[in-house]
Amino acid sequence: MENVHFSSGEGKEEVVNLYDKRSMENLPFSFGEGKEVGVRAGESQIVYGNKKNPYLFPIFAQNLLTKMATNKTFTMIKPEAVAAGHSGKIIDMIIASGFKINAMKLTKLSKERAGEFYEVHKERPFYGELVDYMSSGPVVAMALEKDNAVADFRKLIGATDPAEAAEGTIRKSFAKSKGENAVHGSDSDENAALEIAFHFAPNEILG
C-alpha cells in the first residue's frame, strides 16, 4: 500500500504516495507538532498526531494499516566498531546472511539525536552514558530487507553480552563488551519501521 488518504481534520484531504518525498512536502496541511492528522486506506482510519518527524507519521500509519510487513529491519554499526575498521566485515556478514541493504549512510549522531533515538531508555540509569557513547563517533545506519528480518537479524548479531553470544555472530566476532557491543538491531517490526524512518527519508530507501 503506497497511496493513502490524509486529512487534517479541517475538511482538507489529499491522496499521496508515502514514498514520494515531493508529494509529502506538498500536502496542503502540516504534520507539525500539535497537529492531529488522519489517514485512511479502504475502510480503515487512524488518527495520529504530535510527531516531530514528518516522515515518521506516514510510515507508522502505513504499518498499522497493513499490519506491518515482517521483512524489514534496521541496524546501526556502533562507534567503536566503525573506529576499529570493522564496518566492511560486518556488512559482509550481513550480506552473506541473505539480507538486502535498502539504505545505508555513514553519519555522526549529535547528543540530541542520540537522545531522541534512545528515548525509550530515558529513565534508565545508563541512558546518559549510552547517549554519550552513541554520539562519540561515526556510525553506519542501514535499512535491511529479508524474510523474517527482525528475528533473523537478532540471531545474526547475537546476545548483548559478547561473552554469551554464539560463535559466528557479529557480537561474538567484533563486540568489545556488553556496553560496546558493535551493532544495534531492531527488536520488533514496529520499532524497525520507526528506526528506519528516524534515519532515512523515504526517497533514500530502495525497495
C-alpha positions as CSV (number, residue, x, y, z in Angstrom):
1,M,0.0,0.0,0.0
2,E,1.6,3.2,-1.2
3,N,-1.3,5.6,-1.9
4,V,-3.4,6.7,1.1
5,H,-5.7,9.5,2.1
6,F,-4.5,12.0,4.6
7,S,-6.9,14.5,6.2
8,S,-6.2,17.4,8.5
9,G,-9.5,17.3,10.4
10,E,-10.2,20.7,8.9
11,G,-12.1,19.4,5.8
12,K,-8.9,19.0,3.7
13,E,-7.9,15.7,2.2
14,E,-5.2,14.6,-0.1
15,V,-4.2,11.3,-1.7
16,V,-0.4,10.9,-1.5
17,N,2.3,8.3,-2.2
18,L,4.0,7.5,1.1
19,Y,7.4,7.1,-0.7
20,D,7.3,10.2,-2.8
21,K,9.1,13.0,-0.9
22,R,7.6,15.7,-3.1
23,S,4.0,14.6,-2.6
24,M,4.6,14.5,1.1
25,E,6.1,18.0,1.1
26,N,3.2,19.4,-1.0
27,L,0.4,18.3,1.4
28,P,-2.0,21.3,1.9
29,F,-1.6,20.9,5.7
30,S,1.1,20.4,8.2
31,F,2.4,17.4,10.2
32,G,3.8,19.9,12.7
33,E,3.8,19.4,16.4
34,G,0.4,19.6,17.9
35,K,-1.4,18.9,14.7
36,E,-3.8,16.0,14.5
37,V,-3.7,14.2,11.2
38,G,-5.9,11.4,9.9
39,V,-5.1,8.6,7.5
40,R,-7.4,6.2,5.8
41,A,-7.0,3.4,3.3
42,G,-10.1,1.4,2.2
43,E,-12.3,1.2,5.3
44,S,-9.6,1.7,7.8
45,Q,-8.9,5.0,9.5
46,I,-6.4,6.1,12.1
47,V,-5.8,9.5,13.8
48,Y,-2.3,10.3,14.9
49,G,-0.5,13.5,15.9
50,N,2.2,15.4,17.5
51,K,5.2,13.9,15.7
52,K,8.3,16.0,15.0
53,N,9.5,14.0,12.0
54,P,7.2,14.4,9.0
55,Y,8.2,11.0,7.7
56,L,7.6,9.2,10.9
57,F,3.9,9.5,10.9
58,P,3.1,8.2,7.4
59,I,5.3,5.2,7.7
60,F,4.0,4.4,11.2
61,A,0.4,4.8,9.9
62,Q,1.1,2.6,6.9
63,N,2.5,-0.1,9.1
64,L,-0.7,-0.1,11.2
65,L,-2.9,-0.2,8.2
66,T,-1.1,-3.1,6.6
67,K,-0.3,-4.9,9.9
68,M,3.4,-4.4,9.2
69,A,5.4,-6.5,6.9
70,T,7.9,-8.7,8.6
71,N,10.7,-8.3,6.0
72,K,12.3,-5.1,7.1
73,T,14.7,-4.3,10.0
74,F,17.2,-1.6,11.0
75,T,20.8,-1.8,12.2
76,M,23.5,0.6,13.1
77,I,27.2,-0.2,13.4
78,K,28.2,1.5,16.6
79,P,31.1,4.0,17.0
80,E,33.7,1.7,18.4
81,A,33.2,-0.9,15.7
82,V,33.4,1.8,13.0
83,A,36.6,3.2,14.6
84,A,38.2,-0.2,14.7
85,G,37.7,-0.7,11.0
86,H,35.1,-3.5,11.3
87,S,32.4,-1.9,9.2
88,G,33.3,-3.7,6.0
89,K,33.5,-7.1,7.6
90,I,30.2,-6.6,9.4
91,I,28.5,-5.6,6.2
92,D,29.9,-8.7,4.5
93,M,28.4,-10.9,7.2
94,I,25.0,-9.2,6.8
95,I,25.0,-9.7,3.1
96,A,26.3,-13.3,3.3
97,S,23.4,-14.0,5.7
98,G,20.9,-13.1,3.0
99,F,20.0,-9.5,3.9
100,K,19.5,-6.9,1.2
101,I,20.7,-3.4,2.1
102,N,17.9,-0.9,1.0
103,A,19.6,2.2,2.5
104,M,22.9,2.9,4.2
105,K,24.7,6.0,5.4
106,L,27.8,6.9,7.4
107,T,26.8,9.6,9.9
108,K,27.5,11.0,13.3
109,L,24.7,11.5,15.8
110,S,24.6,14.6,17.9
111,K,23.9,14.1,21.6
112,E,20.4,15.4,20.9
113,R,19.7,13.0,18.1
114,A,21.2,10.1,20.0
115,G,19.0,11.0,23.0
116,E,15.9,11.0,20.7
117,F,16.8,7.7,19.2
118,Y,17.2,6.0,22.7
119,E,14.4,8.0,24.4
120,V,12.8,4.7,25.4
121,H,15.6,4.3,27.8
122,K,15.5,7.8,29.2
123,E,14.5,6.7,32.7
124,R,17.2,4.0,32.9
125,P,20.4,4.7,34.8
126,F,22.6,4.0,31.8
127,Y,20.8,6.5,29.5
128,G,23.3,9.3,29.8
129,E,26.3,7.0,29.2
130,L,24.5,5.4,26.2
131,V,23.9,8.8,24.6
132,D,27.5,9.9,25.2
133,Y,28.7,6.6,23.6
134,M,26.5,6.7,20.6
135,S,27.4,10.3,19.8
136,S,31.1,9.8,20.3
137,G,31.9,8.9,16.7
138,P,30.6,8.0,13.3
139,V,28.0,5.2,12.9
140,V,26.8,3.2,9.9
141,A,23.0,3.1,9.7
142,M,21.3,0.6,7.4
143,A,17.7,-0.4,6.4
144,L,17.7,-4.1,5.7
145,E,15.3,-6.5,4.0
146,K,14.9,-10.3,4.3
147,D,12.0,-12.6,5.1
148,N,11.6,-12.7,8.9
149,A,14.1,-9.9,9.1
150,V,13.9,-8.8,12.7
151,A,14.2,-12.3,14.2
152,D,16.9,-13.4,11.8
153,F,19.0,-10.3,12.3
154,R,18.7,-10.6,16.1
155,K,20.0,-14.2,15.7
156,L,22.9,-12.9,13.5
157,I,24.1,-10.3,15.9
158,G,24.0,-12.5,19.0
159,A,23.5,-11.8,22.7
160,T,24.0,-8.3,24.1
161,D,27.0,-9.5,26.1
162,P,29.6,-10.9,23.6
163,A,30.7,-13.4,26.3
164,E,27.3,-15.0,25.9
165,A,27.0,-14.6,22.2
166,A,27.1,-17.7,20.0
167,E,30.1,-18.4,17.8
168,G,29.7,-16.9,14.3
169,T,27.6,-14.0,15.4
170,I,28.6,-10.4,14.8
171,R,28.9,-9.5,18.5
172,K,31.0,-12.6,19.2
173,S,33.3,-11.6,16.4
174,F,33.5,-7.8,16.9
175,A,32.0,-6.6,20.2
176,K,34.4,-5.4,22.9
177,S,32.0,-5.6,25.9
178,K,28.3,-5.6,26.8
179,G,28.4,-1.8,26.6
180,E,30.4,-1.6,23.4
181,N,28.7,-4.4,21.5
182,A,29.4,-3.4,17.9
183,V,25.8,-3.2,16.5
184,H,22.3,-2.2,17.2
185,G,19.4,-4.3,15.8
186,S,15.6,-3.5,16.0
187,D,13.8,-5.7,18.5
188,S,10.3,-5.7,16.8
189,D,8.7,-5.0,13.4
190,E,7.1,-1.8,14.8
191,N,10.4,-0.4,16.1
192,A,12.2,-1.4,12.9
193,A,9.8,0.9,10.9
194,L,10.2,3.8,13.4
195,E,14.0,3.4,13.5
196,I,14.3,3.3,9.7
197,A,12.1,6.4,9.5
198,F,14.2,8.2,12.1
199,H,17.4,7.8,10.0
200,F,16.2,7.8,6.4
201,A,13.8,9.9,4.3
202,P,11.5,7.8,2.0
203,N,13.4,8.8,-1.1
204,E,16.7,7.4,0.4
205,I,15.2,3.9,0.7
206,L,15.3,1.4,-2.2
207,G,12.9,-1.5,-2.4
